[in-house]
Amino acid sequence: MLADRQIIAPDEAAQIIKALEEIGAEIEEGRFPYDIGFEDIHMNIEKRLTEKLGPLGGKLHTARSRNDQVALDLHLYLKEEIGLIDHHLLQLQETLIKLAESFAGVIVPGYTHLQRAQPVLLAHHLLTYFWMLQRDRERLAGALQRTDLMPLGAGALAGTGFPIERSQVADKLGFKMLYENSIDAVSDRDYIIEFLSFAAMLMMHLSRLCEELVLWSSAEFGFIEIDDAYTTGSSMMPQKKNPDVAELIRGKTGRVYGSLMAMLTVMKGLPLAYNKDMQEDKEGLFDTVDTLKALLPLLAEMLQTISVDRNRLADAVDDDYLCATDLADYLVRQGAAFRDAHHAVGEMIAFCRQEKKRLRELDPNTRGRFHPALANDISALLDPAKVVEARTSRGGTAPSAVREQLVRARKLLK
């Protein structure tokens, strides 16, 4: 660009480019002579260039500042890493879809307040995390848009007096947009904060998933078993099978939250334009990227190993209190107001608890004391499979609705 704009001679540009390619090879091969006395990567490369070309090497820095160079480096780095992280997220989504398909027909208790609420398909439950990840990927795509801005040419903060062509450089480097304000270009770290915000929300979702894996693999639930490769034993208790990988992923959430809060705190009081405080943007960002790239493939691999105890799940959903909502809905269809229906079924369940009986153990006359329509044959309403099949609305847990949901999920991934 400098040569095209006649800021340096074409032959000078050719010599600089050739020398930079040689330096690039030295870096790739581990032969580059770094010297901490030259402060950073840019000064080290310029020093090496000057060793190769003499004073001509100093022309590399024409119309540039380390402020816009450092900003450029971060934009280039994060653009590449966002692509890799999105790929890992897509693979995790594919894993969830495959799991959902493999557990077709398996019913689990659905919970609110960690209390059994209504029966749902396990596939439906797993797909919840698919849609969480889909929103995460959409947020990541938005962060990529704000990362895909080229700051080079902003100089230290005021631009340059040389007649540069920034759009030419942006095209060469693969940027879709330019910063339109030179001060903004060197002082903006919004895209890093936005990425860390995405990462924090993603980790919150993954932590919720891992929390359920921990709960469901406990003896108290016993719904699933995680493969030995992703668990550890105890140094004292021979019987232990600890879900360490799930716990570590859950624990990493606080680490990522910390990086977001640190970055927000660094930026909150900075006057324009560049301040050395901004050097603190690196560690939290690099650590968060490394954390996500390490745990996302690991989580996908672990999920593929999970086995389900279908007998234990069948026992768990063989709790006809889970069908209470359907009984209330049945009374509504018989002409009762929902509040009255809710009250009648609630009183019947309270009676059952007091008598230590299940709903199906009540005779018709006893049921009829709570509402006349309950004296009818309600056995189908106490079948968890029938309850699940009734939820056919879009987004519901009926097998037909879940099949439609899977079609939409797979279409999104394509």
Phi and psi in degrees as a GROMACS rama.xvg file:
@    title "Ramachandran Plot"
@    xaxis  label "Phi"
@    yaxis  label "Psi"
@TYPE xy
-59.5448  -38.6483  LEU-2
-70.7765  -44.0618  ALA-3
-60.217  -32.9407  ASP-4
-90.1222  8.07288  ARG-5
59.6834  32.0242  GLN-6
-86.0851  -35.4683  ILE-7
-128.322  162.815  ILE-8
-74.3511  149.987  ALA-9
-57.0294  -40.7069  PRO-10
-67.5093  -32.1823  ASP-11
-65.5961  -42.8231  GLU-12
-61.6083  -41.1534  ALA-13
-63.6502  -41.7493  ALA-14
-65.2837  -41.6031  GLN-15
-64.4646  -43.8246  ILE-16
-63.1763  -43.6561  ILE-17
-61.113  -43.6874  LYS-18
-67.0604  -38.5031  ALA-19
-64.7355  -37.4104  LEU-20
-64.6455  -37.9312  GLU-21
-65.0691  -41.5571  GLU-22
-64.7339  -39.3108  ILE-23
-58.7388  -40.6404  GLY-24
-66.0152  -39.5268  ALA-25
-60.5023  -41.5762  GLU-26
-65.0892  -46.3427  ILE-27
-61.0457  -35.9523  GLU-28
-90.7141  1.10026  GLU-29
75.8748  21.8996  GLY-30
-104.217  2.5326  ARG-31
-75.1209  130.286  PHE-32
-85.163  81.1392  PRO-33
-65.3377  143.625  TYR-34
-134.454  113.61  ASP-35
-63.3655  -18.6893  ILE-36
-67.093  -13.7821  GLY-37
-100.989  18.6052  PHE-38
72.3663  -53.4158  GLU-39
-149.203  179.289  ASP-40
-61.9835  -36.6933  ILE-41
-67.1454  -43.9102  HIS-42
-69.7354  -33.242  MET-43
-64.2431  -42.6229  ASN-44
-67.9031  -41.2735  ILE-45
-64.4664  -38.8416  GLU-46
-61.2444  -46.1247  LYS-47
-65.11  -37.3351  ARG-48
-63.5736  -40.6143  LEU-49
-67.7646  -34.8424  THR-50
-62.2501  -34.4471  GLU-51
-81.5436  -37.1859  LYS-52
-115.898  -6.88747  LEU-53
74.6101  -150.901  GLY-54
-55.9905  -25.1284  PRO-55
-57.7219  -32.5862  LEU-56
-58.7385  -28.0477  GLY-57
-68.1539  -17.8177  GLY-58
-74.1797  -12.4585  LYS-59
-55.3947  -35.7785  LEU-60
-85.8534  6.48987  HIS-61
-58.4054  128.613  THR-62
66.5072  22.6521  ALA-63
-129.779  159.213  ARG-64
-133.849  156.107  SER-65
-65.8122  -22.034  ARG-66
-61.8735  -48.6169  ASN-67
-78.9185  -24.0593  ASP-68
-67.3615  -47.2128  GLN-69
-61.5095  -43.7901  VAL-70
-59.6671  -42.6187  ALA-71
-60.3754  -45.8354  LEU-72
-55.5848  -45.32  ASP-73
-65.4581  -40.7041  LEU-74
-62.0557  -46.1932  HIS-75
-62.8551  -44.1468  LEU-76
-60.5319  -50.3911  TYR-77
-69.9123  -34.5493  LEU-78
-57.4923  -45.1677  LYS-79
-66.3538  -44.083  GLU-80
-68.5409  -34.4592  GLU-81
-60.106  -41.2407  ILE-82
-61.6652  -41.2617  GLY-83
-67.7922  -42.5439  LEU-84
-65.9147  -40.7681  ILE-85
-61.435  -37.2132  ASP-86
-62.5082  -43.4578  HIS-87
-63.6823  -38.4786  HIS-88
-64.5877  -41.7329  LEU-89
-61.1338  -41.5613  LEU-90
-64.8358  -36.7046  GLN-91
-66.3659  -39.3894  LEU-92
-61.8418  -42.4276  GLN-93
-62.51  -38.2295  GLU-94
-61.4992  -43.4384  THR-95
-64.3222  -39.5502  LEU-96
-62.9423  -46.1395  ILE-97
-62.9079  -40.1181  LYS-98
-62.9283  -44.4803  LEU-99
-59.3389  -42.5218  ALA-100
-66.8717  -36.442  GLU-101
-72.7816  -22.4046  SER-102
-105.037  25.7379  PHE-103
-56.721  131.208  ALA-104
90.0585  -12.0362  GLY-105
-79.8084  126.929  VAL-106
-105.121  138.683  ILE-107
-128.405  158.447  VAL-108
-69.3264  132.103  PRO-109
-88.1926  147.288  GLY-110
-122.105  146.578  TYR-111
-132.831  142.2  THR-112
58.7836  22.5429  HIS-113
60.7441  23.5864  LEU-114
-113.541  142.019  GLN-115
-59.2363  132.669  ARG-116
-119.132  -69.2982  ALA-117
-143.138  151.564  GLN-118
-73.0845  142.428  PRO-119
-140.43  159.961  VAL-120
-72.0141  139.377  LEU-121
-58.9505  -36.8938  LEU-122
-59.0269  -41.5262  ALA-123
-63.3521  -42.632  HIS-124
-62.4125  -45.5683  HIS-125
-64.931  -37.4989  LEU-126
-67.5224  -18.7849  LEU-127
-53.758  -43.5698  THR-128
-71.7329  -29.116  TYR-129
-57.7784  -46.9947  PHE-130
-72.1892  -31.7502  TRP-131
-59.852  -47.0532  MET-132
-65.7932  -32.1716  LEU-133
-63.8432  -42.8257  GLN-134
-64.9792  -36.4723  ARG-135
-61.7941  -41.7335  ASP-136
-67.3032  -34.4272  ARG-137
-66.1823  -40.0544  GLU-138
-64.3716  -38.7734  ARG-139
-65.2108  -38.4266  LEU-140
-62.7518  -37.7577  ALA-141
-65.6881  -40.9072  GLY-142
-62.7023  -37.0375  ALA-143
-62.3618  -39.709  LEU-144
-58.2403  -42.1258  GLN-145
-78.9489  -15.2426  ARG-146
-85.1882  -25.0889  THR-147
-81.928  46.2733  ASP-148
-119.499  132.919  LEU-149
-96.7067  122.639  MET-150
-90.6103  -14.4314  PRO-151
-60.8156  137.952  LEU-152
104.88  -9.83381  GLY-153
-76.2789  -17.411  ALA-154
67.1949  -149.682  GLY-155
-69.1361  -40.5215  ALA-156
-170.295  -18.3436  LEU-157
-112.806  8.62789  ALA-158
85.9789  -159.807  GLY-159
-139.455  154  THR-160
-83.8179  -7.46335  GLY-161
-77.9668  148.32  PHE-162
-80.3557  63.6038  PRO-163
-76.2841  163.785  ILE-164
-122.296  93.9015  GLU-165
-65.3115  -35.3838  ARG-166
-64.6429  -30.887  SER-167
-64.2742  -42.8865  GLN-168
-66.8536  -40.5393  VAL-169
-59.6056  -42.2518  ALA-170
-62.5616  -44.147  ASP-171
-61.7409  -37.2022  LYS-172
-91.3834  -1.92262  LEU-173
82.2679  25.5989  GLY-174
-93.3402  141.213  PHE-175
-86.0612  -26.0009  LYS-176
-139.334  162.974  MET-177
-113.595  151.149  LEU-178
-67.9816  133.512  TYR-179
-91.9975  -3.40319  GLU-180
-135.672  123.67  ASN-181
-65.9077  -35.2595  SER-182
-66.743  -43.5711  ILE-183
-60.1111  -39.2458  ASP-184
-59.3806  -41.02  ALA-185
-92.025  -16.0411  VAL-186
-105.758  -5.37967  SER-187
-79.7558  126.412  ASP-188
-129.94  18.7518  ARG-189
-58.1046  -40.2604  ASP-190
-64.815  -31.4164  TYR-191
-70.9743  -44.4187  ILE-192
-62.4709  -39.4064  ILE-193
-65.0531  -41.1591  GLU-194
-63.4909  -43.8199  PHE-195
-65.334  -33.0481  LEU-196
-66.5058  -44.9093  SER-197
-55.8989  -46.6109  PHE-198
-63.2157  -39.6768  ALA-199
-63.7703  -42.4462  ALA-200
-69.2481  -39.768  MET-201
-58.7291  -46.0647  LEU-202
-63.7125  -34.9922  MET-203
-60.358  -42.8006  MET-204
-65.9722  -45.0469  HIS-205
-65.5288  -34.3282  LEU-206
-65.7558  -39.4382  SER-207
-63.5573  -41.8411  ARG-208
-62.2876  -45.9254  LEU-209
-67.2676  -34.2639  CYS-210
-59.9869  -41.4294  GLU-211
-68.7815  -36.1547  GLU-212
-62.6187  -40.8672  LEU-213
-64.079  -47.736  VAL-214
-62.9291  -49.751  LEU-215
-67.5905  -24.1421  TRP-216
-89.2306  -2.59067  SER-217
-76.2058  160.478  SER-218
-63.2821  -30.6917  ALA-219
-64.2552  -35.7083  GLU-220
-96.1597  -60.7688  PHE-221
68.1854  24.8407  GLY-222
-77.2619  -35.0776  PHE-223
-133.718  164.849  ILE-224
-130.969  133.769  GLU-225
-95.2229  141.086  ILE-226
-58.1734  148.172  ASP-227
-56.1533  -29.0495  ASP-228
-63.2943  -20.3066  ALA-229
-114.848  17.4891  TYR-230
-131.983  168.505  THR-231
-133.265  160.869  THR-232
-91.5287  -173.601  GLY-233
-110.315  145.49  SER-234
-71.5046  -16.2934  SER-235
-116.434  -40.6167  MET-236
-104.781  108.147  MET-237
-63.1306  -23.5397  PRO-238
-82.4007  -9.25299  GLN-239
-72.7387  143.51  LYS-240
-136.514  90.0577  LYS-241
-87.7797  131.67  ASN-242
-79.428  63.2378  PRO-243
-62.8779  -39.9051  ASP-244
-63.3057  -44.1982  VAL-245
-62.1509  -39.235  ALA-246
-68.4104  -38.3407  GLU-247
-67.6843  -39.716  LEU-248
-62.0088  -44.6147  ILE-249
-58.8344  -41.0216  ARG-250
-69.4236  -30.8625  GLY-251
-65.2011  -16.9142  LYS-252
-57.2888  -44.8158  THR-253
-62.0666  -34.1622  GLY-254
-62.9578  -44.9149  ARG-255
-69.9307  -41.4424  VAL-256
-54.9885  -41.9177  TYR-257
-61.6239  -39.5429  GLY-258
-65.08  -39.8697  SER-259
-63.2475  -48.495  LEU-260
-65.2176  -37.0409  MET-261
-62.0808  -43.9139  ALA-262
-67.8963  -42.3531  MET-263
-60.0531  -40.1069  LEU-264
-69.8355  -38.9143  THR-265
-60.0302  -42.6576  VAL-266
-83.7936  -17.059  MET-267
-64.8259  -26.4262  LYS-268
-119.892  18.6658  GLY-269
-87.621  128.185  LEU-270
-75.2378  160.589  PRO-271
-71.8035  145.924  LEU-272
-110.938  -89.1752  ALA-273
-82.2753  140.804  TYR-274
-135.393  148.003  ASN-275
-64.2416  -20.4981  LYS-276
-51.6078  -31.5336  ASP-277
-65.0117  -14.3243  MET-278
-60.6501  -22.6467  GLN-279
-70.8968  -3.22497  GLU-280
-72.6795  -17.9119  ASP-281
-76.9754  -54.1305  LYS-282
-59.8513  -47.5888  GLU-283
-63.5217  -39.4764  GLY-284
-66.2573  -49.7425  LEU-285
-60.8497  -42.697  PHE-286
-64.5509  -40.5423  ASP-287
-66.311  -43.3809  THR-288
-60.1194  -46.8318  VAL-289
-62.4896  -38.9222  ASP-290
-62.4404  -48.1223  THR-291
-64.4123  -42.138  LEU-292
-68.3779  -25.657  LYS-293
-80.4625  -41.8814  ALA-294
-89.841  -28.1019  LEU-295
-62.169  -49.5201  LEU-296
-64.0481  -35.5891  PRO-297
-64.2303  -42.4841  LEU-298
-63.9971  -42.7143  LEU-299
-61.0901  -42.8575  ALA-300
-63.4845  -42.7709  GLU-301
-64.1391  -42.278  MET-302
-60.5237  -34.0747  LEU-303
-67.4817  -18.2205  GLN-304
-93.8141  -6.35533  THR-305
-69.6813  133.861  ILE-306
-110.874  148.442  SER-307
-110.822  134.009  VAL-308
-88.2859  93.9727  ASP-309
-66.4919  -33.0218  ARG-310
-66.7711  -42.3246  ASN-311
-64.0938  -39.6469  ARG-312
-66.9045  -39.3798  LEU-313
-61.6335  -39.6956  ALA-314
-65.2898  -38.5236  ASP-315
-67.4733  -36.2411  ALA-316
-89.0409  -6.43723  VAL-317
-81.5119  47.7162  ASP-318
-123.362  99.4434  ASP-319
-70.424  -5.76263  ASP-320
-63.3213  -26.1491  TYR-321
-62.9222  -16.9114  LEU-322
-95.3508  8.08074  CYS-323
-58.9388  -40.0792  ALA-324
-61.5237  -38.6768  THR-325
-68.1832  -33.3606  ASP-326
-64.5365  -42.1686  LEU-327
-63.527  -43.2  ALA-328
-61.3709  -37.7976  ASP-329
-60.8318  -43.8866  TYR-330
-65.1828  -34.2416  LEU-331
-62.5697  -42.1544  VAL-332
-67.5446  -20.0465  ARG-333
-87.8591  3.43381  GLN-334
109.641  -3.03592  GLY-335
-79.439  150.382  ALA-336
-70.3143  146.637  ALA-337
-59.5128  -40.1733  PHE-338
-62.776  -39.4546  ARG-339
-67.6199  -39.8063  ASP-340
-64.2805  -43.6664  ALA-341
-59.2113  -43.7659  HIS-342
-66.0833  -42.7187  HIS-343
-63.9265  -45.9127  ALA-344
-67.4609  -38.2921  VAL-345
-61.0568  -41.818  GLY-346
-65.9563  -37.7344  GLU-347
-65.2935  -41.0904  MET-348
-68.5152  -39.0629  ILE-349
-60.2861  -39.3813  ALA-350
-62.9545  -43.0573  PHE-351
-61.9171  -41.8176  CYS-352
-64.7617  -40.2055  ARG-353
-64.8318  -39.4124  GLN-354
-88.7596  -1.7756  GLU-355
56.4929  49.1517  LYS-356
-125.313  160.088  LYS-357
-94.255  161.405  ARG-358
-59.2676  -40.1635  LEU-359
-70.2908  -13.0004  ARG-360
-86.4496  -8.01035  GLU-361
-80.8339  139.06  LEU-362
-80.5181  161.817  ASP-363
-55.6987  -40.6507  PRO-364
-62.8133  -40.2919  ASN-365
-65.7462  -43.085  THR-366
-62.9035  -37.7353  ARG-367
-66.0277  -19.6762  GLY-368
-63.914  -25.0669  ARG-369
-92.8462  -29.2028  PHE-370
-168.987  133.952  HIS-371
-54.5281  -37.2459  PRO-372
-68.1433  -20.0123  ALA-373
-73.6008  -11.8401  LEU-374
-75.1915  -13.5483  ALA-375
-71.5579  173.53  ASN-376
-71.9529  110.117  ASP-377
-114.237  17.8912  ILE-378
-59.2273  -38.0587  SER-379
-65.166  -28.9212  ALA-380
-76.1651  -12.1215  LEU-381
-101.989  10.072  LEU-382
-96.9818  115.362  ASP-383
-55.0863  -38.1687  PRO-384
-62.4794  -40.5984  ALA-385
-67.6815  -37.243  LYS-386
-61.9342  -45.5423  VAL-387
-62.6001  -45.094  VAL-388
-62.1867  -23.5194  GLU-389
-75.7308  -16.9306  ALA-390
-87.2281  69.3359  ARG-391
-92.0836  -5.20127  THR-392
-63.8143  155.6  SER-393
-56.6378  129.339  ARG-394
87.2879  -0.564297  GLY-395
-81.5214  -179.654  GLY-396
-99.1196  2.0481  THR-397
-61.5599  147.403  ALA-398
-51.8819  -41.0043  PRO-399
-64.4554  -40.5638  SER-400
-69.1678  -37.021  ALA-401
-69.2833  -36.3172  VAL-402
-61.6927  -41.9005  ARG-403
-64.169  -38.2162  GLU-404
-63.3634  -40.8494  GLN-405
-64.0726  -38.7693  LEU-406
-61.5074  -45.5644  VAL-407
-65.4518  -37.4797  ARG-408
-65.3337  -45.9203  ALA-409
-66.2979  -35.632  ARG-410
-63.5995  -39.425  LYS-411
-61.1007  -43.6756  LEU-412
-66.4393  -32.8011  LEU-413
